[in-house]
Structure formats: C-alpha cells, structure tokens
Amino acid sequence: MMRVHFSDADLRLITFTQAPNALWETVLSVRLLRGAPTGRSWSRPGVRRLHRQVRGSLVERAGVLAPLVTPKSLVPAFLLQPDAGDFATGVELASQTPSSYLAVDLSSLSPAQRSGRWAGELAAGTAAARQALAGDLHRYFTSSVESLWPHIQAEAAADRALRAETLLRGGVDALLATLHPDCRWQPPTLHIPIDGDHDIPLCGRGLLLIPSYFAPRPMVLYRPDAATVLVYPIVVTDRSTGQADVLGPLLGRTRAAVLATLRDPATTTSVAERVGISLGSASQHTAILRNAGLISTTRTGGAVLHTLTPLGQALLRGGPNAGP
C-alpha cells in the first residue's frame, strides 16, 4: 500500500494537466498490450481496436521500447515527462535524460530485460541507444497510437469535466474520494493499492493529476523538487448513451449500487437489504460516500437515515452535464 500524505498547502496545490501525456500513453499502451486481455482497461473500445491492429506485430512495432515495458515490471521513470506539452517534446526530454538517471531507472528492470543489447547501451547513455529509443517511440506512435489520439483526448476532456464538477459540488474530499475505486481517501491521506509499503509526504509541493486511457490502475511518480505525479485511469464514455459510465469506474460496483439505492432515503439496515450486502459492509460504504460528499446522514432515534446530496443526485442523473 502507498500512503500519500497531504498538508493543508498540498490540498491547495492539486492540479490537473490540460491533456493526457502523449509519451506516457504511448509507453503504457505497449505495456498494456503485452499483457493478457483482462481488467477494466480492456473493456475500452479503443484498447480492443488497437489490440486488433497491432496483434502479432507489437514487439516489432515497439522496437527498443518493448523490452523496457513489460506488464509486471515498473515503468522507467524517465519515460514519463509530465512537463512536456506534446509528444515530440516528451521524446526529446526522455532521450536527453542524464546517464546517471538512466542507470538508476533501468536498474529496476529484470535481468532478462537488462540482458538485451539496447537496454545495456541505454543504461550507459550511448548516443546510438538514445537515437534508437527516440526513433522507435516516434515510429510506434505514428503507426499505432496516433489514429486513436483524438479519441483519447476527447475521453480525457470528458473526464476532466467530470472531475471539475465533482470538485465544484463536493470539494477536495469528493475529488480524492472518487478518484478511483481502488483508492481510499482518509483525510489527510490517500491510500493507493500497490505492491510494497510506502509513505510519501507531499511536503507542500502539491499533487499533479494526469488522466490516462491506458493505465490499468493509479501510478505514482515522486519528484523531490516538484509536485508528485499521480496518473489515474480516466472514466470512459459509454457510446450507447453518449454519457460517462460514471458510477462504476469512480466508486466501484457495490458502492455505486449503494448510492443508486439511496434515490429513496434509507437506513443502513435498509441499504444492506436492498443491495444484498452485510450490515457492516453497508455501514462502510455509506461512510465513504458521506466523506465524498455524495450522501448526507442524519440520526433518527436509534437509527441513521442516509439521503443523496446534490452531487450524488447529479452523478446518478448522468455526470457533469446534469443540472443542479
């Protein structure tokens, strides 16, 4: 578990990038497609279409990139350039990474990954390896990702609008509590499920949020002299309705069902009965929804009554375009 600790200053310095990071999306698409077609990300039409397009030729298309990003390995940090405004700038910055940083980033690769010719030369920072990386990144993006890029940008814009609406209606607590169903917001700490046990104090430098189409789960990049970066999977539009499939991706299916059943106010016991979960589980889910600003709870005698807030009602009506 990773625990990201916020100070008051950090909560005032939560920012979003204006668009997805093209270099990072290119890298993550290779990593995702090299794995088995399972998980939330594989339900996305663009992912399935890209898989059909590159099937059988992914390693050849990706070139030097293929051995660097495998499904179970960490992605080398130099391949995420959060301050790059476009793909070409990101590639240039990545290929100019100082040799000392390259060696550290690539040291996390498995022995099999490091055994390749280009991985060793890149870790040494040779000019040939840097040129090969830049060239293969450009070729893979052009041949595989570029045709999907307008769709990715549109989905990220819709996600950005949803997050902005969540922030406006429910504040920072609602934004962080609904960032991803696998994350848990317990002020002032955001719990992110990853391997190992880590604590990251943001130290007043804030948090930069980057939406991602290909990320299967939240990913964190700590920067000692700048805002920590959190890459999170975006909410993807359901083309059959033209609206965002908001509740499942944001809350998780059970919690979404709890929210939906509160169209009619209910006690915790009634929620448990309606959704078919235990009383303890219902209590836990309603507490999280309350912390996110999606429901309010009042005590009536020996029981508590849960009702939807305006933000909860807006999400149930269909997301960021819903009226107040």
Contacts in CASP RR format, 6 or more apart in sequence:
PFRMAT RR
TARGET T0000
AUTHOR 0000-0000-0000
METHOD contacts of the structure
MODEL  1
MMRVHFSDADLRLITFTQAPNALWETVLSVRLLRGAPTGRSWSRPGVRRL
HRQVRGSLVERAGVLAPLVTPKSLVPAFLLQPDAGDFATGVELASQTPSS
YLAVDLSSLSPAQRSGRWAGELAAGTAAARQALAGDLHRYFTSSVESLWP
HIQAEAAADRALRAETLLRGGVDALLATLHPDCRWQPPTLHIPIDGDHDI
PLCGRGLLLIPSYFAPRPMVLYRPDAATVLVYPIVVTDRSTGQADVLGPL
LGRTRAAVLATLRDPATTTSVAERVGISLGSASQHTAILRNAGLISTTRT
GGAVLHTLTPLGQALLRGGPNAGP
1 191 0 8 1.000
1 192 0 8 1.000
1 193 0 8 1.000
1 194 0 8 1.000
1 196 0 8 1.000
1 197 0 8 1.000
1 198 0 8 1.000
2 191 0 8 1.000
2 192 0 8 1.000
2 193 0 8 1.000
2 194 0 8 1.000
2 196 0 8 1.000
2 198 0 8 1.000
2 199 0 8 1.000
2 200 0 8 1.000
2 220 0 8 1.000
3 189 0 8 1.000
3 190 0 8 1.000
3 191 0 8 1.000
3 192 0 8 1.000
3 198 0 8 1.000
3 199 0 8 1.000
3 200 0 8 1.000
4 189 0 8 1.000
4 190 0 8 1.000
4 191 0 8 1.000
4 192 0 8 1.000
4 200 0 8 1.000
4 202 0 8 1.000
4 207 0 8 1.000
4 220 0 8 1.000
4 228 0 8 1.000
4 230 0 8 1.000
5 188 0 8 1.000
5 189 0 8 1.000
5 199 0 8 1.000
5 200 0 8 1.000
5 201 0 8 1.000
5 202 0 8 1.000
6 187 0 8 1.000
6 188 0 8 1.000
6 189 0 8 1.000
6 190 0 8 1.000
6 202 0 8 1.000
6 206 0 8 1.000
6 207 0 8 1.000
7 188 0 8 1.000
7 201 0 8 1.000
7 202 0 8 1.000
7 203 0 8 1.000
7 204 0 8 1.000
9 204 0 8 1.000
9 206 0 8 1.000
10 202 0 8 1.000
10 203 0 8 1.000
10 204 0 8 1.000
10 205 0 8 1.000
10 206 0 8 1.000
10 207 0 8 1.000
11 172 0 8 1.000
11 188 0 8 1.000
13 204 0 8 1.000
13 205 0 8 1.000
13 206 0 8 1.000
13 207 0 8 1.000
13 227 0 8 1.000
14 172 0 8 1.000
14 175 0 8 1.000
14 176 0 8 1.000
14 206 0 8 1.000
14 207 0 8 1.000
14 209 0 8 1.000
15 206 0 8 1.000
15 207 0 8 1.000
15 208 0 8 1.000
15 209 0 8 1.000
15 227 0 8 1.000
16 160 0 8 1.000
16 163 0 8 1.000
16 208 0 8 1.000
16 209 0 8 1.000
16 210 0 8 1.000
16 211 0 8 1.000
17 82 0 8 1.000
17 208 0 8 1.000
17 209 0 8 1.000
17 210 0 8 1.000
17 211 0 8 1.000
19 85 0 8 1.000
19 153 0 8 1.000
19 156 0 8 1.000
19 157 0 8 1.000
20 152 0 8 1.000
20 153 0 8 1.000
20 156 0 8 1.000
20 210 0 8 1.000
20 211 0 8 1.000
20 212 0 8 1.000
20 213 0 8 1.000
20 234 0 8 1.000
21 80 0 8 1.000
21 81 0 8 1.000
21 82 0 8 1.000
21 84 0 8 1.000
21 210 0 8 1.000
21 212 0 8 1.000
21 231 0 8 1.000
22 84 0 8 1.000
22 86 0 8 1.000
22 87 0 8 1.000
22 90 0 8 1.000
22 141 0 8 1.000
22 145 0 8 1.000
22 149 0 8 1.000
23 79 0 8 1.000
23 80 0 8 1.000
23 81 0 8 1.000
23 84 0 8 1.000
23 87 0 8 1.000
23 90 0 8 1.000
23 91 0 8 1.000
23 94 0 8 1.000
23 137 0 8 1.000
24 79 0 8 1.000
24 80 0 8 1.000
24 81 0 8 1.000
24 82 0 8 1.000
24 210 0 8 1.000
24 212 0 8 1.000
24 231 0 8 1.000
25 145 0 8 1.000
25 152 0 8 1.000
25 212 0 8 1.000
25 213 0 8 1.000
25 214 0 8 1.000
26 65 0 8 1.000
26 87 0 8 1.000
26 137 0 8 1.000
26 140 0 8 1.000
26 141 0 8 1.000
26 145 0 8 1.000
27 65 0 8 1.000
27 69 0 8 1.000
27 75 0 8 1.000
27 79 0 8 1.000
27 80 0 8 1.000
28 69 0 8 1.000
28 75 0 8 1.000
28 212 0 8 1.000
28 214 0 8 1.000
28 215 0 8 1.000
29 50 0 8 1.000
29 144 0 8 1.000
29 145 0 8 1.000
29 214 0 8 1.000
30 58 0 8 1.000
30 62 0 8 1.000
30 65 0 8 1.000
30 66 0 8 1.000
30 69 0 8 1.000
30 140 0 8 1.000
31 69 0 8 1.000
31 70 0 8 1.000
31 71 0 8 1.000
31 75 0 8 1.000
31 214 0 8 1.000
32 41 0 8 1.000
32 42 0 8 1.000
32 47 0 8 1.000
32 71 0 8 1.000
32 214 0 8 1.000
32 216 0 8 1.000
33 47 0 8 1.000
33 50 0 8 1.000
33 51 0 8 1.000
33 54 0 8 1.000
33 58 0 8 1.000
34 58 0 8 1.000
34 66 0 8 1.000
34 69 0 8 1.000
34 70 0 8 1.000
34 71 0 8 1.000
35 71 0 8 1.000
36 71 0 8 1.000
37 48 0 8 1.000
37 51 0 8 1.000
39 216 0 8 1.000
40 216 0 8 1.000
40 233 0 8 1.000
40 249 0 8 1.000
41 47 0 8 1.000
41 214 0 8 1.000
41 215 0 8 1.000
41 216 0 8 1.000
41 233 0 8 1.000
42 48 0 8 1.000
42 51 0 8 1.000
44 213 0 8 1.000
44 236 0 8 1.000
45 239 0 8 1.000
46 148 0 8 1.000
46 151 0 8 1.000
46 213 0 8 1.000
47 213 0 8 1.000
47 214 0 8 1.000
49 148 0 8 1.000
50 144 0 8 1.000
50 145 0 8 1.000
50 148 0 8 1.000
53 144 0 8 1.000
54 61 0 8 1.000
54 144 0 8 1.000
58 66 0 8 1.000
59 66 0 8 1.000
61 139 0 8 1.000
61 140 0 8 1.000
61 143 0 8 1.000
61 144 0 8 1.000
62 136 0 8 1.000
62 140 0 8 1.000
63 136 0 8 1.000
63 139 0 8 1.000
63 140 0 8 1.000
64 118 0 8 1.000
64 122 0 8 1.000
64 129 0 8 1.000
64 132 0 8 1.000
64 133 0 8 1.000
64 136 0 8 1.000
65 133 0 8 1.000
65 136 0 8 1.000
65 137 0 8 1.000
65 140 0 8 1.000
67 113 0 8 1.000
67 116 0 8 1.000
67 118 0 8 1.000
67 119 0 8 1.000
68 76 0 8 1.000
68 79 0 8 1.000
68 106 0 8 1.000
68 109 0 8 1.000
68 113 0 8 1.000
68 119 0 8 1.000
68 122 0 8 1.000
69 75 0 8 1.000
69 76 0 8 1.000
69 79 0 8 1.000
70 110 0 8 1.000
70 113 0 8 1.000
73 108 0 8 1.000
73 109 0 8 1.000
73 110 0 8 1.000
73 113 0 8 1.000
74 108 0 8 1.000
75 219 0 8 1.000
76 105 0 8 1.000
76 106 0 8 1.000
76 108 0 8 1.000
76 109 0 8 1.000
77 101 0 8 1.000
77 105 0 8 1.000
77 221 0 8 1.000
78 94 0 8 1.000
78 97 0 8 1.000
78 101 0 8 1.000
78 102 0 8 1.000
78 105 0 8 1.000
79 94 0 8 1.000
80 221 0 8 1.000
80 229 0 8 1.000
80 231 0 8 1.000
81 89 0 8 1.000
81 90 0 8 1.000
81 93 0 8 1.000
81 94 0 8 1.000
82 208 0 8 1.000
82 210 0 8 1.000
82 221 0 8 1.000
82 229 0 8 1.000
83 93 0 8 1.000
84 90 0 8 1.000
84 93 0 8 1.000
87 141 0 8 1.000
88 138 0 8 1.000
91 134 0 8 1.000
91 135 0 8 1.000
91 137 0 8 1.000
91 138 0 8 1.000
92 134 0 8 1.000
94 133 0 8 1.000
94 134 0 8 1.000
94 137 0 8 1.000
95 130 0 8 1.000
95 131 0 8 1.000
95 133 0 8 1.000
95 134 0 8 1.000
96 130 0 8 1.000
97 105 0 8 1.000
99 124 0 8 1.000
99 125 0 8 1.000
102 122 0 8 1.000
102 123 0 8 1.000
102 124 0 8 1.000
102 125 0 8 1.000
103 123 0 8 1.000
103 124 0 8 1.000
106 114 0 8 1.000
106 119 0 8 1.000
106 120 0 8 1.000
106 122 0 8 1.000
106 123 0 8 1.000
107 123 0 8 1.000
109 119 0 8 1.000
113 119 0 8 1.000
114 120 0 8 1.000
114 123 0 8 1.000
118 129 0 8 1.000
118 132 0 8 1.000
118 133 0 8 1.000
120 129 0 8 1.000
121 128 0 8 1.000
121 129 0 8 1.000
122 129 0 8 1.000
122 130 0 8 1.000
122 132 0 8 1.000
122 133 0 8 1.000
152 213 0 8 1.000
154 237 0 8 1.000
155 213 0 8 1.000
155 234 0 8 1.000
155 236 0 8 1.000
155 237 0 8 1.000
156 211 0 8 1.000
156 213 0 8 1.000
156 234 0 8 1.000
158 234 0 8 1.000
158 235 0 8 1.000
158 237 0 8 1.000
158 244 0 8 1.000
158 320 0 8 1.000
159 211 0 8 1.000
159 234 0 8 1.000
159 235 0 8 1.000
159 236 0 8 1.000
159 244 0 8 1.000
160 211 0 8 1.000
161 320 0 8 1.000
162 235 0 8 1.000
162 244 0 8 1.000
162 246 0 8 1.000
162 319 0 8 1.000
162 320 0 8 1.000
163 175 0 8 1.000
163 209 0 8 1.000
164 320 0 8 1.000
165 314 0 8 1.000
165 319 0 8 1.000
165 320 0 8 1.000
166 174 0 8 1.000
166 175 0 8 1.000
166 178 0 8 1.000
166 311 0 8 1.000
167 174 0 8 1.000
167 175 0 8 1.000
169 309 0 8 1.000
169 310 0 8 1.000
169 311 0 8 1.000
169 314 0 8 1.000
170 292 0 8 1.000
170 293 0 8 1.000
170 309 0 8 1.000
170 311 0 8 1.000
171 293 0 8 1.000
173 185 0 8 1.000
173 187 0 8 1.000
173 291 0 8 1.000
173 292 0 8 1.000
173 293 0 8 1.000
174 292 0 8 1.000
174 293 0 8 1.000
174 294 0 8 1.000
174 311 0 8 1.000
176 183 0 8 1.000
176 185 0 8 1.000
176 190 0 8 1.000
177 185 0 8 1.000
177 288 0 8 1.000
177 291 0 8 1.000
177 292 0 8 1.000
177 293 0 8 1.000
178 250 0 8 1.000
178 251 0 8 1.000
178 292 0 8 1.000
178 294 0 8 1.000
179 185 0 8 1.000
179 190 0 8 1.000
179 209 0 8 1.000
179 218 0 8 1.000
179 230 0 8 1.000
179 232 0 8 1.000
179 250 0 8 1.000
180 217 0 8 1.000
180 218 0 8 1.000
180 232 0 8 1.000
180 233 0 8 1.000
180 249 0 8 1.000
180 250 0 8 1.000
181 248 0 8 1.000
181 249 0 8 1.000
181 250 0 8 1.000
181 251 0 8 1.000
181 252 0 8 1.000
181 255 0 8 1.000
182 192 0 8 1.000
182 193 0 8 1.000
182 217 0 8 1.000
182 218 0 8 1.000
183 190 0 8 1.000
183 191 0 8 1.000
183 192 0 8 1.000
183 193 0 8 1.000
183 218 0 8 1.000
184 190 0 8 1.000
184 191 0 8 1.000
184 288 0 8 1.000
185 191 0 8 1.000
185 291 0 8 1.000
185 292 0 8 1.000
187 291 0 8 1.000
192 218 0 8 1.000
192 220 0 8 1.000
192 230 0 8 1.000
193 217 0 8 1.000
194 217 0 8 1.000
194 218 0 8 1.000
194 220 0 8 1.000
200 220 0 8 1.000
200 222 0 8 1.000
200 228 0 8 1.000
202 227 0 8 1.000
202 228 0 8 1.000
205 223 0 8 1.000
205 225 0 8 1.000
205 226 0 8 1.000
205 227 0 8 1.000
205 228 0 8 1.000
206 227 0 8 1.000
206 228 0 8 1.000
207 227 0 8 1.000
207 228 0 8 1.000
207 229 0 8 1.000
207 230 0 8 1.000
208 226 0 8 1.000
208 227 0 8 1.000
208 228 0 8 1.000
208 229 0 8 1.000
208 230 0 8 1.000
209 230 0 8 1.000
209 232 0 8 1.000
210 229 0 8 1.000
210 230 0 8 1.000
210 231 0 8 1.000
210 232 0 8 1.000
211 231 0 8 1.000
211 232 0 8 1.000
211 233 0 8 1.000
211 234 0 8 1.000
212 219 0 8 1.000
212 231 0 8 1.000
212 232 0 8 1.000
212 233 0 8 1.000
212 234 0 8 1.000
213 233 0 8 1.000
213 234 0 8 1.000
213 236 0 8 1.000
215 231 0 8 1.000
215 232 0 8 1.000
215 233 0 8 1.000
216 233 0 8 1.000
217 233 0 8 1.000
218 230 0 8 1.000
218 231 0 8 1.000
218 232 0 8 1.000
218 233 0 8 1.000
219 230 0 8 1.000
219 231 0 8 1.000
220 228 0 8 1.000
220 229 0 8 1.000
220 230 0 8 1.000
220 231 0 8 1.000
221 228 0 8 1.000
221 229 0 8 1.000
221 231 0 8 1.000
222 228 0 8 1.000
223 229 0 8 1.000
233 249 0 8 1.000
235 244 0 8 1.000
235 245 0 8 1.000
235 246 0 8 1.000
235 249 0 8 1.000
235 250 0 8 1.000
236 244 0 8 1.000
236 245 0 8 1.000
236 249 0 8 1.000
237 243 0 8 1.000
237 244 0 8 1.000
237 245 0 8 1.000
238 244 0 8 1.000
238 245 0 8 1.000
243 318 0 8 1.000
243 319 0 8 1.000
243 321 0 8 1.000
244 318 0 8 1.000
244 319 0 8 1.000
244 320 0 8 1.000
246 315 0 8 1.000
246 318 0 8 1.000
246 319 0 8 1.000
247 256 0 8 1.000
247 259 0 8 1.000
247 260 0 8 1.000
247 315 0 8 1.000
247 316 0 8 1.000
248 256 0 8 1.000
250 256 0 8 1.000
250 315 0 8 1.000
251 259 0 8 1.000
251 289 0 8 1.000
254 275 0 8 1.000
254 277 0 8 1.000
254 281 0 8 1.000
254 285 0 8 1.000
255 285 0 8 1.000
255 288 0 8 1.000
255 289 0 8 1.000
257 275 0 8 1.000
258 271 0 8 1.000
258 275 0 8 1.000
258 277 0 8 1.000
258 282 0 8 1.000
258 285 0 8 1.000
258 286 0 8 1.000
258 289 0 8 1.000
259 289 0 8 1.000
259 294 0 8 1.000
259 295 0 8 1.000
259 308 0 8 1.000
259 312 0 8 1.000
259 315 0 8 1.000
259 316 0 8 1.000
260 316 0 8 1.000
261 271 0 8 1.000
261 274 0 8 1.000
261 275 0 8 1.000
262 271 0 8 1.000
262 295 0 8 1.000
262 306 0 8 1.000
262 307 0 8 1.000
262 308 0 8 1.000
263 308 0 8 1.000
263 316 0 8 1.000
265 305 0 8 1.000
265 306 0 8 1.000
265 307 0 8 1.000
265 308 0 8 1.000
266 274 0 8 1.000
266 305 0 8 1.000
266 306 0 8 1.000
267 303 0 8 1.000
267 304 0 8 1.000
267 305 0 8 1.000
267 306 0 8 1.000
268 279 0 8 1.000
268 282 0 8 1.000
268 283 0 8 1.000
268 286 0 8 1.000
268 303 0 8 1.000
268 304 0 8 1.000
268 306 0 8 1.000
269 279 0 8 1.000
269 282 0 8 1.000
269 303 0 8 1.000
271 282 0 8 1.000
271 285 0 8 1.000
271 286 0 8 1.000
271 306 0 8 1.000
272 278 0 8 1.000
272 279 0 8 1.000
272 280 0 8 1.000
272 281 0 8 1.000
272 282 0 8 1.000
275 282 0 8 1.000
277 285 0 8 1.000
286 295 0 8 1.000
286 297 0 8 1.000
286 306 0 8 1.000
289 295 0 8 1.000
289 306 0 8 1.000
290 296 0 8 1.000
290 297 0 8 1.000
290 306 0 8 1.000
293 309 0 8 1.000
293 311 0 8 1.000
293 312 0 8 1.000
294 308 0 8 1.000
294 309 0 8 1.000
294 311 0 8 1.000
294 312 0 8 1.000
294 315 0 8 1.000
295 306 0 8 1.000
295 307 0 8 1.000
295 308 0 8 1.000
295 309 0 8 1.000
295 312 0 8 1.000
296 306 0 8 1.000
296 307 0 8 1.000
296 308 0 8 1.000
296 309 0 8 1.000
297 304 0 8 1.000
297 305 0 8 1.000
297 306 0 8 1.000
297 307 0 8 1.000
298 304 0 8 1.000
298 305 0 8 1.000
298 307 0 8 1.000
299 305 0 8 1.000
308 316 0 8 1.000
310 324 0 8 1.000
313 322 0 8 1.000
314 320 0 8 1.000
314 322 0 8 1.000
314 323 0 8 1.000
314 324 0 8 1.000
315 322 0 8 1.000
317 323 0 8 1.000
END
